[in-house]
Amino acid sequence: MKNITRHVGTLEHLERLPSSRNGNPRWQFYVAGFHARTAVDSELGYSIDNYRNQRVVVEIGTHYGVPTLHRIERAPQ
């Protein structure tokens, strides 16, 4: 993964994408005006739904030219 940037904002527009070949979930979302997806067969596909409409800190990088989630955690209050 290249060009990793950090963003703070509310996780919005969480939308389910078709599952991977192995049946693992994939998601598309927006945070602070940036859109991204979860990687294929990533464990983040299972946990991202827990952050819906919450303030989060995300790291987004590019994987084959597609903005991809690298890391997510709740933002400090």
Summary of the structure (lengths in Angstrom):
residues: 77
radius of gyration: 11.5
end to end distance: 29.0
largest distance: 38.2
contacts: 208
relative contact order: 0.30
helix: 10%
strand: 57%
